[in-house]
Amino acid sequence: MELSEIEDLPNKLLREEAGRAFRLHASASMDMWLCAKKANEDGRAKVAEASKAIQVEANLAKDMQAAER
């Protein structure tokens, strides 16, 4: 290994470490985004399920009132 290669070694290692840190950060950000997306979708599904249950209950109450008349 020549002297110029040895002198460039710290810079090369620094760039490699920076690249690793960037990829790790990007991966963590993507994981967080996917978790947030799933939580949002799960929340929407639960809201839709609750809305459907409320609508069914409202329809039953309406049918009971109609039957009483």
C-alpha positions in Angstrom: 0.0 0.0 0.0 1.4 3.4 -0.9 1.5 6.4 1.3 -1.3 8.2 -0.6 -3.5 5.2 -0.2 -2.9 5.2 3.6 -3.6 8.9 3.8 -6.9 8.4 2.0 -7.9 5.6 4.2 -9.5 7.7 7.0 -11.6 9.6 4.4 -12.7 6.4 2.8 -13.6 4.8 6.1 -15.5 8.0 7.1 -17.5 7.9 3.8 -18.3 4.2 4.3 -19.5 4.9 7.9 -21.5 7.8 6.7 -23.1 5.6 4.0 -23.9 2.9 6.6 -25.4 5.5 8.9 -27.5 6.9 6.1 -28.8 3.5 5.1 -29.5 2.5 8.7 -31.4 5.8 9.2 -33.4 5.3 6.0 -34.3 1.7 7.0 -35.4 2.9 10.4 -37.5 5.7 8.9 -39.1 3.2 6.5 -39.9 0.8 9.3 -41.5 3.6 11.3 -43.5 4.7 8.3 -44.7 1.2 7.7 -45.7 0.8 11.3 -47.6 4.1 11.3 -49.3 3.1 8.0 -50.4 -0.2 9.5 -51.7 1.4 12.7 -53.6 3.9 10.6 -55.2 1.2 8.4 -56.0 -0.9 11.5 -57.6 2.2 13.1 -59.7 2.9 9.9 -60.8 -0.8 9.9 -61.9 -0.5 13.5 -63.8 2.7 12.9 -65.5 1.1 9.9 -66.5 -1.9 12.0 -67.8 0.3 14.7 -69.8 2.4 12.2 -71.3 -0.8 10.8 -72.3 -2.1 14.2 -73.9 1.3 15.1 -75.8 1.3 11.8 -77.1 -2.3 12.5 -78.1 -1.3 16.0 -79.9 1.8 14.6 -81.7 -0.3 12.0 -82.8 -2.8 14.7 -84.1 0.0 16.9 -86.0 1.5 14.0 -87.5 -1.9 13.1 -88.6 -2.4 16.7 -90.3 1.0 16.8 -92.0 0.2 13.6 -93.2 -3.2 14.9 -94.6 -1.6 18.1 -96.9 0.7 16.0 
